[in-house]
Amino acid sequence: MSLHSTTAQLVTLASEGGEHVDEHASISPYVTGGGAFVVLLLLLWITTRFNRDR
C-alpha cells in the first residue's frame, strides 16, 4: 500500500464517521455541571479548613 492510498482510505473512514449518534442522551449537562460545581465547592471548603493558620 502506498501512502496516498492509505491517506485516501483514512479520509473516507473519517468522513463516514460523521453520522455518530449520542448514546448517552439521558445525561443532562445541567446535572453534570451542577455536580462538578458542588464538588469544586466541597474541595474549596476542605482546602480552607486545612489552611486555618494563614
N, C-alpha and C positions, 0 to 999 in steps of 0.2 A: 504494500500500500504506500502510496506517496503521501507527502504532507498535504498536498492540495485536496486529495480525495478524503483524507481524514478530517480536514477542516470543513469540507462541504458536508460530511455526514454529521459533524457536531453542530453545525449551523442548522441543519434540518431537524435534528433532535431538539435543539433549544427552541426552535420556532413552534414545534408541536407541543411543547410543554406549557404553552400559554393558556391552555384550557383547564388549568387546575381549579378544582372546586374546594372551597374551605370545608374541611371535615369536622371542624370544631365550632360550629355556628352557635352552640349553646353557651359558650364562654362570653360573658358580657365584658366589653372593655371598661365599663364603669366599675364593675366589681373588681376587675384586675387592678385598675388604677387606685381604687379606694383601698384595697388590701395592701398594695405597695406603700401607699401614704401612711396607713396605720402602722405598718412595720417600721418605716423610717422614723415616725414619731416615737415609737417604742425604743428604737435604738438611740435616738437623741436623748430620751429621758434616762436611759441606762447610762449613757456617757456622762450626762450631767451629774448623776448620783455618784459616779466614781471620781469626779473632779471637784469635790466639795472644798478641798483645801486651797483652791486657787482663788 
